[in-house]
Amino acid sequence: MRVGIIGPNDVKYLEEINKGAKSVLLELAKILAESKHEIVITPEKKSIIEFIGKSYLRFNGSKVKEIVPLEDDYQSHLNTELGEIISCLKWENQP
């Protein structure tokens, strides 16, 4: 099964709102990894999604796919080192 995870929220901002959020995200990443589901993400740097992707891999998650607008400037925004890249061409196609 593929699980798509969305939401560009900054991890630091989330922690300011909810001090226990990181532990919940770690548990989510662990459950996903143990279930052998692959994840589909758009890992904006310093985002919740990037944190989940990295944590998923630390828990030996099976596969990460990243939706990346290869025809636009993505290098300064996305961490593309977490898995297989699927091009959506432009930002407006990412959703």
SULVENTA-V283601 format. One record per helix or strand of 3 or more residues. SS is the DSSP state (@ for helix, = for strand). FROM is the first residue (numbers start at 1). LEN is the number of residues. Records with the same first field share a line. If there is no record, write none. Layout:
BEGIN
SS->FROM-LEN ; FROM-LEN
END
This chain:
BEGIN
=->2-3 ; 38-4 ; 64-5 ; 84-4
@->11-7 ; 21-14 ; 48-11 ; 91-3
END
